């Protein structure tokens, strides 16, 4: 199949259509990417506020939930809500569906921010479940072409996120450390790691200047489907291994699956590169190191895993989000620009990841590095929003 979105090279950018809600619903990333970046600033701001004694609670769980359920989920919903219907050549989202999904995302973030954790998790489950239902109805009932097999991994991420949040709602989970660790893994890593692999295998080739990584023949589709199923299954096995106490085997399997899958699925040849392409490589390296090292430093695994959360997931969402924003605003070539400003943004992302991970080896820096990493990410997210401010509302005239 072929992916009809963002194939254009460069067209004139124009403002929103008169039927603004329909246009916005057809490209929900514009709303969710913006909202997700804002929620990421709110999520990291909790740490400086706490250390300045301006916050009445320790922000650990609230910070984690906001960053995963309000920030990470926003980019997943924005991307899949835009690309999913196009991949299946099915009807785009309706304004009512957009309003419903966005209301759930905001309710999720606000609930966690006000310490209503159970409500936040329930809104999050409803958000992912609603998106999954929207996509499944379109694929089953309206599709004109089969979506790329890599999309299976993205759907696996939604299921992992729903399962993890559902387990955390159970009192039995709070009394069972093994079950609680499995729930955390499914939510904090399972939500984003499978989509990174699946969407990445499809989008990374385009971000390197080539074509989308879609299969060209039925045989290629079968092969890619088998690889996607195996990758999803092995990732879940890695979560089960770690939750059962097999720490190093669990992390090692996860790192191995991620590396092997992307090496097999993506042709890592830069046809056209720029500063964001360099950022893509930095993000993948940091994310993989977070997976590979955390098992060996398990007593400090939360700090080490921030190489994955910030350098891997966080930077990747902003970089892939930039690719989508450039493509849909009629300036695809802008993604490949070589710019000191873009290099500075990449530097901020790398700095935030390394700064937050440092306390794993230098515990005395925990407080200061919490603050520095938070402020660095907040600056990065703010600058990213300002950089793309016009592209959030500009559209490609071809669309």
KABEL-V359483 format. One record per pair of residues at least 12 apart in sequence whose ideal C-beta (glycine too) atoms are under 10 Angstrom apart, sorted by the first residue. I is the first residue (numbers start at 0). GAP is how many residues later the second one is. D is the distance in whole Angstrom. If there is no record, write none. Layout:
# KABEL-V359483
{{I;GAP;D} {I;GAP;D}}
This chain:
# KABEL-V359483
{{0;86;7} {0;87;9} {0;88;8} {0;142;10} {0;143;9} {0;144;4} {0;145;6} {0;146;7} {0;147;6} {0;148;10} {0;211;10} {0;213;6} {0;214;8} {0;215;9} {0;220;8} {1;85;10} {1;87;9} {1;143;8} {1;146;10} {1;209;9} {1;210;8} {1;212;6} {1;214;9} {2;80;8} {2;83;7} {2;84;6} {2;86;10} {2;142;10} {2;144;9} {2;145;7} {2;199;8} {2;200;9} {2;203;9} {2;208;9} {2;209;5} {2;210;10} {2;211;6} {3;82;6} {3;83;9} {3;85;7} {3;141;10} {3;395;10} {4;22;9} {4;77;7} {4;78;6} {4;80;10} {4;81;5} {4;82;8} {4;207;9} {4;319;9} {4;322;7} {4;323;7} {4;391;10} {4;394;8} {5;76;10} {5;77;9} {5;80;9} {5;197;9} {5;200;7} {5;206;8} {5;317;8} {5;318;7} {5;320;8} {5;321;3} {5;322;7} {5;326;7} {5;329;10} {5;390;8} {5;392;10} {5;393;9} {6;199;9} {6;204;9} {6;205;8} {6;320;9} {6;325;9} {6;391;9} {7;319;8} {7;320;9} {7;322;7} {7;323;10} {7;324;6} {7;388;6} {7;389;9} {7;390;5} {7;391;8} {8;318;10} {8;321;10} {8;322;10} {8;323;6} {8;324;7} {9;316;10} {9;320;7} {9;321;6} {9;322;6} {9;323;5} {9;324;9} {9;386;9} {10;318;9} {10;319;4} {10;320;8} {10;321;9} {10;384;10} {10;385;5} {10;386;5} {10;387;5} {10;388;9} {11;318;6} {11;319;10} {11;382;10} {11;383;10} {11;384;8} {11;385;5} {11;386;9} {12;315;9} {12;316;5} {12;317;4} {12;318;6} {12;377;8} {12;378;8} {12;380;9} {12;381;4} {12;382;7} {12;383;7} {12;384;7} {13;315;9} {13;316;8} {13;379;10} {13;380;7} {13;381;6} {13;382;8} {13;383;5} {13;385;10} {14;375;10} {14;378;7} {14;379;7} {14;380;7} {15;14;9} {15;377;6} {15;378;8} {15;379;7} {16;378;7} {16;382;9} {18;76;9} {19;75;9} {19;373;10} {20;73;9} {20;74;4} {20;75;9} {20;77;8} {20;78;8} {21;70;8} {21;71;10} {21;72;8} {21;73;6} {21;76;9} {22;69;10} {22;72;10} {22;372;7} {22;376;9} {23;69;9} {23;71;7} {23;74;6} {23;75;10} {23;78;10} {23;369;10} {24;56;9} {24;57;10} {24;67;7} {24;68;5} {24;69;6} {24;70;5} {24;71;8} {24;72;7} {24;73;4} {24;74;8} {24;76;10} {24;77;10} {25;55;9} {25;56;8} {25;59;8} {25;60;9} {25;65;9} {25;66;4} {25;67;7} {25;68;9} {25;69;9} {25;72;9} {25;369;10} {25;373;8} {26;51;9} {26;54;9} {26;55;5} {26;56;10} {26;59;10} {26;65;8} {26;66;9} {26;71;10} {26;297;9} {26;301;6} {26;368;8} {26;372;8} {27;46;10} {27;49;7} {27;50;6} {27;51;9} {27;52;9} {27;53;4} {27;54;6} {27;64;9} {27;65;6} {27;69;9} {27;70;5} {27;73;7} {27;74;8} {27;103;10} {28;45;9} {28;46;8} {28;48;9} {28;49;4} {28;50;6} {28;51;9} {28;52;7} {28;53;5} {28;54;8} {28;291;10} {28;292;7} {28;295;6} {28;296;8} {28;299;8} {28;363;9} {29;48;8} {29;52;9} {29;294;9} {29;295;8} {29;298;8} {29;299;10} {29;358;10} {29;361;9} {29;362;5} {29;363;7} {29;364;10} {29;365;9} {30;43;9} {30;46;10} {30;47;7} {30;50;9} {30;67;7} {30;68;10} {30;70;9} {30;71;6} {30;74;9} {30;361;9} {31;41;9} {31;42;4} {31;43;7} {31;44;9} {31;45;5} {31;46;3} {31;47;8} {31;48;10} {31;49;7} {31;50;9} {31;66;9} {31;69;8} {31;70;7} {31;73;7} {31;289;9} {32;41;7} {32;42;6} {32;44;10} {32;45;5} {32;46;8} {32;49;10} {32;284;8} {32;285;9} {32;287;10} {32;288;5} {32;289;9} {32;291;7} {32;292;7} {32;351;9} {32;352;9} {32;355;8} {32;358;10} {32;359;8} {33;40;9} {33;44;9} {33;287;10} {33;291;10} {33;351;7} {33;354;9} {33;355;9} {33;358;6} {33;359;10} {34;35;8} {34;36;9} {34;39;5} {34;40;10} {34;42;10} {34;43;8} {34;67;7} {34;70;6} {34;71;7} {34;74;8} {35;31;10} {35;34;7} {35;35;5} {35;36;7} {35;37;8} {35;38;3} {35;39;5} {35;40;9} {35;41;9} {35;42;7} {35;69;8} {35;73;9} {35;281;7} {35;282;10} {35;285;8} {35;345;9} {36;34;8} {36;37;8} {36;38;9} {36;280;9} {36;281;8} {36;284;8} {36;343;9} {36;344;5} {36;345;8} {36;347;6} {36;348;5} {36;351;9} {37;32;9} {37;33;9} {37;36;9} {37;71;9} {37;343;8} {37;344;9} {37;347;7} {38;27;6} {38;28;8} {38;30;9} {38;31;4} {38;32;5} {38;33;9} {38;34;9} {38;35;7} {38;66;8} {38;67;9} {38;69;9} {38;70;5} {38;71;10} {38;73;10} {38;74;9} {38;342;9} {39;26;8} {39;27;6} {39;30;8} {39;31;4} {39;32;9} {39;34;9} {39;35;10} {39;274;7} {39;277;9} {39;278;9} {39;337;7} {39;338;8} {39;340;9} {39;341;5} {39;342;10} {39;344;10} {39;345;10} {40;30;9} {40;333;9} {40;336;8} {40;337;5} {40;338;9} {40;339;9} {40;340;5} {40;341;6} {40;344;9} {41;20;10} {41;21;10} {41;24;6} {41;25;10} {41;28;8} {41;29;9} {41;67;7} {41;68;10} {41;70;10} {41;71;7} {41;336;9} {41;339;10} {42;16;9} {42;19;8} {42;20;5} {42;21;8} {42;22;8} {42;23;4} {42;24;5} {42;25;9} {42;26;10} {42;27;7} {42;28;6} {42;66;8} {42;69;9} {42;70;9} {42;331;9} {42;334;9} {42;335;9} {42;338;10} {43;15;10} {43;19;7} {43;22;9} {43;23;8} {43;27;9} {43;266;9} {43;270;10} {43;308;9} {43;312;10} {43;326;9} {43;327;10} {43;329;8} {43;330;4} {43;331;8} {43;332;9} {43;333;5} {43;334;5} {43;335;10} {43;336;10} {43;337;8} {44;14;9} {44;18;9} {44;21;10} {44;329;7} {44;330;9} {44;332;10} {44;333;6} {45;12;9} {45;13;4} {45;14;9} {45;16;6} {45;17;5} {45;20;8} {45;21;10} {45;67;8} {45;324;10} {45;328;8} {46;12;6} {46;13;9} {46;16;7} {46;309;10} {46;320;9} {46;322;10} {46;323;5} {46;324;6} {46;325;10} {46;326;8} {46;327;4} {46;328;9} {46;331;10} {47;322;8} {47;323;5} {47;324;9} {47;326;6} {47;327;6} {47;330;9} {48;325;9} {49;12;10} {49;13;9} {49;317;10} {49;320;9} {49;321;9} {49;324;10} {50;316;6} {50;317;9} {50;319;7} {50;320;6} {50;323;9} {51;319;9} {55;59;9} {56;58;7} {58;54;10} {58;311;10} {58;315;10} {59;242;9} {60;51;8} {60;54;9} {60;56;7} {60;107;10} {61;50;5} {61;51;7} {61;52;9} {61;53;7} {61;55;8} {61;58;9} {62;49;9} {62;307;10} {62;311;9} {63;48;9} {63;120;9} {63;123;9} {63;124;7} {63;238;9} {63;245;9} {64;43;8} {64;44;9} {64;46;9} {64;47;4} {64;48;9} {64;52;7} {64;55;6} {64;56;8} {64;59;8} {64;100;9} {64;103;9} {64;122;9} {64;123;9} {65;42;9} {65;43;6} {65;44;10} {65;45;10} {65;46;5} {65;47;7} {65;54;8} {66;45;10} {66;121;9} {66;242;7} {66;243;9} {66;246;9} {66;247;8} {66;310;9} {67;44;10} {67;56;9} {67;93;8} {67;96;9} {67;97;9} {67;116;10} {67;119;6} {67;120;6} {67;121;9} {67;123;6} {67;124;8} {67;241;8} {67;245;9} {68;36;8} {68;39;5} {68;40;7} {68;42;9} {68;43;7} {68;51;7} {68;52;7} {68;54;8} {68;55;4} {68;56;9} {68;58;8} {68;59;9} {68;92;8} {68;96;7} {68;118;8} {68;119;10} {68;122;8} {69;35;7} {69;36;8} {69;37;10} {69;38;6} {69;39;4} {69;40;9} {69;41;9} {69;42;7} {69;43;8} {69;50;8} {69;53;10} {69;54;8} {69;57;10} {70;34;10} {70;38;8} {70;242;9} {70;243;8} {70;246;8} {70;310;9} {71;85;10} {71;89;9} {71;115;10} {71;116;9} {71;119;6} {71;120;5} {71;123;9} {71;237;9} {71;241;6} {71;242;8} {71;245;7} {72;31;9} {72;32;7} {72;35;7} {72;36;9} {72;51;6} {72;54;6} {72;55;7} {72;58;9} {72;84;10} {72;85;9} {72;88;7} {72;92;10} {72;118;7} {72;119;9} {73;27;10} {73;28;9} {73;31;6} {73;32;10} {73;34;9} {73;35;9} {73;53;9} {73;243;9} {73;247;10} {74;117;9} {74;120;9} {74;238;9} {74;239;10} {74;241;9} {74;242;4} {74;243;8} {74;245;8} {74;246;6} {74;249;10} {75;51;10} {75;52;8} {75;55;8} {75;78;8} {75;81;7} {75;82;7} {75;85;8} {75;115;7} {75;116;7} {75;119;6} {75;120;10} {75;123;9} {75;241;9} {76;24;6} {76;25;9} {76;27;9} {76;28;7} {76;50;7} {76;51;8} {76;53;9} {76;54;5} {76;57;10} {76;81;9} {77;23;9} {77;24;10} {77;27;9} {77;239;9} {77;243;8} {77;246;8} {78;75;8} {78;116;8} {78;120;7} {78;124;9} {78;238;9} {78;241;7} {78;242;8} {78;245;7} {79;48;10} {79;51;6} {79;52;9} {79;54;9} {79;55;7} {79;71;8} {79;74;6} {79;75;9} {79;77;9} {79;78;8} {79;115;8} {79;119;8} {80;12;6} {80;16;8} {80;17;8} {80;20;7} {80;21;10} {80;50;6} {80;53;7} {80;54;8} {81;242;7} {81;246;8} {82;64;9} {82;65;10} {82;68;9} {82;71;9} {82;116;8} {82;119;9} {82;120;9} {82;241;8} {83;47;8} {83;48;10} {83;50;8} {83;51;5} {83;52;10} {83;54;7} {83;55;8} {83;63;7} {83;67;7} {83;70;8} {83;71;9} {84;49;8} {84;50;8} {84;53;5} {84;54;9} {84;57;8} {84;58;9} {84;62;9} {85;61;9} {86;48;9} {86;51;10} {86;52;9} {86;56;9} {86;58;8} {86;59;9} {86;60;4} {86;61;6} {86;63;10} {86;64;6} {86;67;10} {86;115;9} {86;125;10} {86;127;9} {87;47;8} {87;50;6} {87;51;5} {87;52;9} {87;54;7} {87;55;4} {87;56;7} {87;57;6} {87;58;7} {87;59;5} {87;60;10} {87;63;9} {88;49;9} {88;53;8} {88;54;6} {88;55;4} {88;56;5} {88;57;10} {88;58;9} {89;44;10} {89;45;9} {89;47;9} {89;48;4} {89;49;7} {89;50;9} {89;51;8} {89;52;4} {89;53;5} {89;54;7} {89;55;9} {89;57;9} {90;43;10} {90;46;9} {90;47;6} {90;50;9} {90;51;6} {90;52;10} {91;46;9} {92;38;9} {92;41;7} {92;42;10} {92;45;9} {93;40;9} {96;33;8} {96;34;9} {96;36;10} {96;37;6} {97;36;10} {99;26;9} {99;27;9} {99;30;6} {99;31;10} {99;34;9} {100;25;9} {100;26;6} {100;27;10} {100;29;6} {100;30;6} {100;33;8} {101;25;9} {102;20;9} {102;23;10} {102;24;9} {103;18;10} {103;19;5} {103;20;8} {103;21;9} {103;22;5} {103;23;4} {103;24;9} {103;25;9} {103;26;7} {103;27;9} {104;18;8} {104;19;8} {104;21;10} {104;22;6} {104;26;10} {105;17;9} {105;21;10} {106;12;8} {106;13;8} {106;15;9} {106;16;4} {106;17;9} {106;19;9} {106;20;9} {107;12;5} {107;13;8} {107;14;8} {107;15;4} {107;16;5} {107;17;9} {107;18;8} {107;19;6} {107;20;10} {107;57;10} {108;14;9} {108;15;9} {109;13;9} {110;12;6} {110;13;9} {111;12;9} {116;51;8} {116;52;9} {117;47;10} {117;50;9} {117;51;6} {119;45;9} {120;43;9} {120;44;4} {120;45;8} {120;46;10} {120;47;6} {120;48;6} {120;66;9} {121;43;8} {121;44;9} {121;47;7} {122;42;10} {123;37;7} {123;38;8} {123;40;10} {123;41;5} {123;42;10} {123;44;10} {123;63;9} {123;67;9} {124;36;8} {124;37;5} {124;38;9} {124;39;10} {124;40;5} {124;41;6} {124;44;8} {125;36;9} {126;31;10} {126;34;9} {126;35;9} {126;38;10} {127;29;9} {127;30;5} {127;31;8} {127;32;10} {127;33;5} {127;34;5} {127;37;8} {127;63;8} {128;29;8} {128;30;10} {128;32;10} {128;33;6} {128;37;10} {130;24;10} {130;27;7} {131;23;7} {131;26;5} {131;27;8} {131;29;10} {131;30;8} {134;12;9} {134;16;9} {134;19;9} {134;20;7} {134;23;9} {135;19;8} {138;12;9} {138;16;9} {145;69;10} {145;72;10} {145;75;7} {145;79;10} {146;55;10} {146;67;10} {147;50;9} {147;51;10} {147;53;9} {147;54;6} {147;64;8} {147;65;8} {147;66;5} {147;67;7} {147;73;8} {147;76;7} {147;77;9} {147;80;9} {148;49;9} {148;52;9} {148;53;9} {148;65;9} {148;66;7} {148;71;9} {148;72;6} {148;73;8} {148;74;9} {148;75;4} {148;76;4} {148;77;8} {148;78;8} {148;79;5} {148;80;9} {149;44;10} {149;45;10} {149;47;8} {149;48;4} {149;49;7} {149;50;8} {149;51;5} {149;52;5} {149;53;9} {149;63;7} {149;64;8} {149;65;9} {149;74;6} {149;75;9} {149;77;9} {149;78;6} {149;81;9} {149;111;10} {149;115;7} {150;44;9} {150;47;6} {150;48;8} {150;51;8} {150;74;10} {150;77;8} {151;42;9} {151;46;7} {151;72;9} {151;73;7} {151;75;10} {151;76;4} {151;77;7} {151;79;9} {151;80;7} {152;40;9} {152;41;4} {152;42;6} {152;43;8} {152;44;5} {152;45;3} {152;46;8} {152;47;9} {152;48;8} {152;49;10} {152;74;9} {152;75;5} {152;76;9} {152;78;6} {152;79;6} {152;82;9} {152;108;9} {153;40;7} {153;41;4} {153;42;9} {153;43;9} {153;44;5} {153;45;6} {153;48;9} {153;74;9} {153;78;10} {154;39;8} {154;40;9} {154;43;8} {154;73;10} {154;77;9} {155;34;8} {155;35;10} {155;37;9} {155;38;4} {155;39;8} {155;41;9} {155;42;8} {155;72;8} {155;73;9} {155;75;9} {155;76;4} {155;77;9} {155;79;8} {155;80;8} {156;29;10} {156;32;10} {156;33;7} {156;34;5} {156;35;6} {156;36;7} {156;37;4} {156;38;4} {156;39;8} {156;40;9} {156;41;8} {156;42;9} {156;75;9} {156;78;9} {157;32;10} {157;33;8} {157;36;9} {157;37;8} {158;27;9} {158;31;8} {158;32;9} {158;35;9} {158;73;9} {158;77;10} {159;25;9} {159;26;5} {159;27;8} {159;28;10} {159;29;8} {159;30;3} {159;31;6} {159;32;9} {159;33;8} {159;34;7} {159;35;10} {159;72;9} {159;75;8} {159;76;7} {159;79;8} {160;25;7} {160;26;6} {160;27;9} {160;28;10} {160;29;6} {160;30;4} {160;31;8} {160;33;10} {160;34;10} {161;24;9} {161;25;9} {161;28;10} {161;29;9} {162;19;9} {162;20;8} {162;23;5} {162;24;8} {162;27;8} {162;28;10} {162;73;10} {163;18;8} {163;19;5} {163;20;7} {163;21;7} {163;22;3} {163;23;3} {163;24;7} {163;25;9} {163;26;6} {163;27;7} {163;75;9} {164;18;8} {164;21;8} {164;22;6} {164;26;9} {165;17;8} {165;20;9} {165;21;9} {166;12;7} {166;13;8} {166;15;7} {166;16;4} {166;17;9} {166;19;7} {166;20;8} {167;12;8} {167;15;5} {167;16;8} {167;18;9} {167;19;7} {168;14;9} {169;13;8} {175;67;10} {176;66;9} {176;68;10} {177;62;10} {177;64;10} {177;65;5} {177;66;6} {177;67;8} {178;64;7} {179;63;9} {180;58;9} {180;61;7} {180;62;5} {180;63;9} {180;64;9} {180;66;10} {180;69;10} {181;54;10} {181;57;6} {181;58;7} {181;60;8} {181;61;4} {181;62;8} {182;56;10} {182;60;9} {183;55;9} {183;58;10} {183;59;9} {184;50;10} {184;51;9} {184;53;8} {184;54;4} {184;55;9} {184;56;10} {184;57;6} {184;58;6} {184;65;8} {184;69;9} {185;49;10} {185;50;8} {185;53;6} {185;54;10} {185;57;9} {187;114;10} {187;117;8} {187;120;9} {187;121;8} {187;125;9} {188;46;8} {188;49;9} {188;50;7} {188;53;10} {188;65;8} {188;101;10} {188;102;9} {188;116;8} {188;119;7} {188;120;9} {188;123;10} {188;124;9} {189;42;10} {189;45;7} {189;46;8} {189;48;10} {189;49;6} {190;122;9} {191;95;10} {191;116;9} {191;117;9} {191;120;8} {191;121;5} {191;122;10} {191;124;9} {191;125;8} {192;38;10} {192;39;10} {192;42;6} {192;45;10} {192;46;10} {192;61;7} {192;64;9} {192;65;7} {192;94;9} {192;98;8} {192;115;8} {192;119;9} {192;120;8} {193;34;9} {193;37;7} {193;38;6} {193;41;6} {193;42;9} {193;63;10} {193;64;10} {193;67;10} {194;118;10} {194;121;10} {194;122;10} {194;125;10} {195;62;8} {195;66;9} {195;87;10} {195;88;9} {195;91;8} {195;112;10} {195;116;7} {195;117;7} {195;120;6} {195;121;9} {195;124;9} {196;30;10} {196;31;8} {196;34;6} {196;35;9} {196;38;8} {196;60;8} {196;61;6} {196;64;5} {196;65;6} {196;68;8} {196;69;10} {197;26;10} {197;30;6} {197;33;8} {197;34;8} {197;63;9} {197;67;9} {198;14;10} {198;117;9} {198;121;7} {199;13;9} {199;58;10} {199;61;9} {199;62;6} {199;65;8} {199;66;7} {199;80;9} {199;84;8} {199;116;8} {199;120;8} {200;12;5} {200;13;10} {200;23;8} {200;26;9} {200;27;8} {200;30;9} {200;60;7} {200;61;7} {200;63;9} {200;64;4} {200;65;6} {201;12;7} {201;13;10} {201;22;9} {201;63;9} {201;64;9} {202;63;9} {202;77;10} {202;116;10} {202;117;6} {202;120;7} {202;121;9} {203;58;7} {203;61;8} {203;62;5} {203;63;9} {203;64;8} {203;73;10} {203;76;7} {203;80;9} {203;112;10} {203;116;9} {203;119;10} {204;60;9} {204;61;6} {204;62;6} {204;63;9} {204;64;9} {204;66;9} {205;65;10} {205;117;7} {205;121;9} {205;126;9} {205;129;9} {206;59;10} {206;63;10} {206;65;9} {206;66;9} {206;67;10} {206;69;8} {206;70;6} {206;72;10} {206;73;6} {206;112;8} {206;113;7} {206;115;9} {206;116;5} {206;128;7} {206;129;9} {207;58;8} {207;59;8} {207;60;7} {207;61;7} {207;62;5} {207;63;6} {207;64;7} {207;65;7} {207;69;6} {207;72;8} {207;73;10} {207;128;10} {208;60;9} {208;61;6} {208;62;3} {208;63;3} {208;64;7} {208;65;9} {208;68;8} {208;126;9} {208;127;7} {209;56;9} {209;57;7} {209;59;7} {209;60;9} {209;61;5} {209;62;8} {210;56;10} {210;60;9} {212;52;6} {212;53;6} {212;54;8} {222;41;9} {222;42;10} {223;40;9} {223;41;7} {226;33;9} {226;34;7} {226;37;6} {226;38;7} {227;33;8} {227;37;9} {229;27;8} {229;30;10} {229;31;8} {230;26;6} {230;27;8} {230;29;8} {230;30;5} {230;31;10} {230;33;9} {230;34;9} {231;25;9} {231;29;10} {232;24;9} {233;19;6} {233;20;8} {233;22;8} {233;23;5} {233;24;10} {233;26;9} {233;27;9} {234;18;8} {234;19;6} {234;22;6} {234;23;8} {234;26;9} {236;12;10} {236;13;8} {236;16;7} {236;17;9} {236;20;9} {237;12;5} {237;13;7} {237;14;8} {237;15;4} {237;16;4} {237;17;9} {237;18;9} {237;19;7} {237;20;10} {237;53;9} {238;14;9} {238;15;8} {240;12;7} {240;13;9} {241;12;8} {241;52;10} {241;53;8} {241;56;9} {241;59;10} {245;49;10} {246;47;9} {246;48;5} {246;49;9} {246;51;5} {246;54;8} {247;46;10} {247;47;4} {247;48;7} {247;50;8} {248;46;8} {249;44;10} {249;45;7} {250;39;9} {250;40;6} {250;41;7} {250;42;8} {250;43;6} {250;44;3} {250;45;8} {250;47;8} {250;50;8} {250;53;10} {250;54;9} {251;39;9} {251;40;8} {251;43;6} {251;44;9} {252;38;10} {252;42;10} {253;34;10} {253;37;5} {253;38;9} {253;40;9} {253;41;9} {253;54;10} {254;32;10} {254;33;6} {254;34;9} {254;35;9} {254;36;4} {254;37;4} {254;38;9} {254;39;9} {254;40;8} {254;53;10} {255;35;9} {255;36;9} {256;34;9} {257;26;9} {257;29;8} {257;30;6} {257;33;6} {257;34;9} {257;50;10} {257;54;9} {258;25;9} {258;29;6} {258;32;9} {258;33;9} {261;22;8} {261;26;9} {265;18;10} {267;13;9} {267;16;10} {269;66;10} {270;65;10} {271;61;9} {271;63;9} {271;64;5} {272;63;7} {272;65;8} {273;59;9} {273;60;9} {273;61;7} {273;62;4} {273;63;5} {273;64;5} {273;65;8} {273;68;7} {273;69;10} {274;60;10} {274;61;9} {274;62;7} {274;63;5} {274;64;5} {274;65;8} {274;66;8} {274;67;4} {274;68;5} {274;69;9} {274;70;8} {274;71;6} {275;42;9} {275;43;6} {275;44;10} {275;46;6} {275;47;7} {275;50;9} {275;58;9} {275;59;6} {275;60;7} {275;61;8} {275;62;9} {275;63;9} {275;66;6} {275;67;9} {275;69;9} {275;70;8} {276;42;9} {276;46;10} {276;58;8} {276;59;7} {276;61;9} {276;65;10} {277;41;10} {277;60;9} {277;64;9} {277;65;7} {277;68;7} {278;36;7} {278;37;9} {278;39;8} {278;40;5} {278;43;9} {278;63;7} {278;64;8} {278;66;8} {278;67;4} {278;68;9} {278;70;7} {278;71;8} {279;35;8} {279;36;8} {279;39;5} {279;40;9} {279;42;10} {279;43;9} {279;66;9} {280;65;10} {281;29;7} {281;33;7} {281;37;9} {281;64;6} {281;65;9} {281;67;8} {281;68;6} {281;71;9} {282;27;9} {282;28;6} {282;29;6} {282;30;9} {282;31;8} {282;32;4} {282;33;5} {282;34;9} {282;35;9} {282;36;6} {282;37;9} {282;63;8} {282;66;7} {282;67;8} {282;70;9} {283;27;9} {283;28;7} {283;31;9} {283;32;8} {283;35;10} {284;22;9} {284;26;8} {284;27;9} {284;65;9} {285;20;9} {285;21;5} {285;22;8} {285;23;10} {285;24;8} {285;25;3} {285;26;6} {285;28;10} {285;29;7} {285;30;10} {285;63;8} {285;64;7} {285;67;5} {285;68;8} {285;71;9} {286;20;7} {286;21;5} {286;22;9} {286;23;9} {286;24;6} {286;25;2} {286;26;7} {286;27;9} {286;28;8} {286;29;7} {286;66;9} {287;19;9} {287;20;8} {287;23;9} {287;24;7} {288;15;8} {288;18;5} {288;19;8} {288;22;8} {288;23;9} {288;64;9} {288;68;9} {289;13;10} {289;14;6} {289;15;5} {289;16;7} {289;17;3} {289;18;3} {289;19;7} {289;20;9} {289;21;7} {289;22;6} {289;23;9} {289;63;8} {289;67;8} {290;13;9} {290;14;8} {290;16;8} {290;17;6} {290;21;8} {291;12;9} {291;15;9} {291;16;10} {292;12;9} {292;14;7} {292;15;9} {292;64;9} {292;67;8} {293;12;10} {293;13;8} {293;14;8} {293;63;10} {293;66;9} {296;60;10} {296;63;5} {296;64;8} {298;61;9} {299;57;9} {299;59;7} {299;60;4} {299;61;8} {299;63;8} {299;66;10} {300;59;8} {301;54;10} {301;55;10} {301;57;9} {301;58;8} {302;53;7} {302;54;5} {302;55;7} {302;56;5} {302;57;4} {302;58;8} {302;59;10} {302;60;9} {302;62;10} {302;63;8} {302;66;9} {302;67;10} {302;70;10} {303;52;10} {303;53;6} {303;54;10} {303;55;9} {303;56;5} {303;57;9} {304;51;10} {304;52;8} {304;55;9} {305;46;9} {305;47;6} {305;48;9} {305;49;9} {305;50;4} {305;51;5} {305;52;10} {305;53;9} {305;54;9} {305;63;10} {305;67;8} {306;43;10} {306;46;5} {306;47;8} {306;49;8} {306;50;5} {306;53;9} {307;45;9} {307;49;9} {308;44;8} {308;47;8} {308;48;10} {309;39;7} {309;40;9} {309;41;10} {309;42;5} {309;43;4} {309;44;9} {309;45;9} {309;46;6} {309;47;8} {309;63;7} {309;66;9} {309;67;7} {309;70;9} {310;38;7} {310;39;7} {310;40;10} {310;41;8} {310;42;3} {310;43;8} {310;45;9} {310;46;8} {311;41;8} {313;35;7} {313;38;8} {313;39;8} {313;63;7} {313;66;8} {313;67;9} {314;30;9} {314;31;8} {314;33;9} {314;34;4} {314;35;8} {314;37;9} {314;38;7} {314;62;10} {314;65;9} {315;33;10} {316;67;10} {317;27;8} {317;28;10} {317;31;7} {317;62;7} {317;63;8} {317;66;5} {317;67;10} {317;69;10} {317;70;9} {318;16;9} {318;23;10} {318;26;9} {318;27;8} {318;30;9} {318;65;10} {320;63;8} {320;67;8} {320;70;10} {321;12;9} {321;13;6} {321;20;9} {321;23;9} {321;62;8} {321;65;8} {321;66;7} {321;69;9} {322;12;5} {322;13;10} {323;64;10} {323;67;9} {324;59;10} {324;62;9} {324;63;5} {324;65;9} {324;66;4} {324;67;7} {324;69;9} {325;62;9} {325;65;7} {325;70;10} {326;64;10} {326;69;8} {326;72;10} {327;63;8} {327;64;10} {327;66;8} {327;67;6} {327;68;6} {327;70;10} {327;71;7} {328;59;8} {328;61;7} {328;62;4} {328;63;8} {328;64;8} {328;65;4} {328;66;6} {328;67;6} {328;70;10} {329;61;9} {329;64;7} {329;65;7} {329;66;4} {329;67;6} {329;68;7} {329;69;8} {330;59;10} {330;60;7} {330;63;8} {330;65;8} {331;64;9} {333;57;8} {338;48;10} {340;42;8} {340;46;7} {341;45;8} {343;35;10} {343;36;9} {343;39;8} {344;34;9} {344;35;6} {344;36;10} {344;38;6} {344;39;6} {344;42;7} {345;34;9} {346;29;10} {346;33;9} {347;28;6} {347;29;8} {347;30;10} {347;31;6} {347;32;4} {347;33;9} {347;35;7} {347;36;9} {348;27;8} {348;28;8} {348;31;6} {348;32;10} {348;35;9} {349;26;10} {349;30;10} {350;21;8} {350;22;8} {350;25;5} {350;26;9} {350;28;10} {350;29;9} {351;17;10} {351;20;8} {351;21;5} {351;22;8} {351;23;9} {351;24;4} {351;25;4} {351;26;9} {351;27;9} {351;28;6} {351;29;10} {352;20;8} {352;23;9} {352;24;9} {353;15;9} {353;19;9} {353;22;10} {354;13;9} {354;14;5} {354;15;9} {354;16;9} {354;17;5} {354;18;4} {354;19;9} {354;20;10} {354;21;6} {354;22;9} {355;13;6} {355;14;7} {355;16;8} {355;17;4} {355;18;8} {355;20;9} {355;21;8} {356;12;9} {356;16;9} {357;14;9} {357;15;9} {358;14;9}}
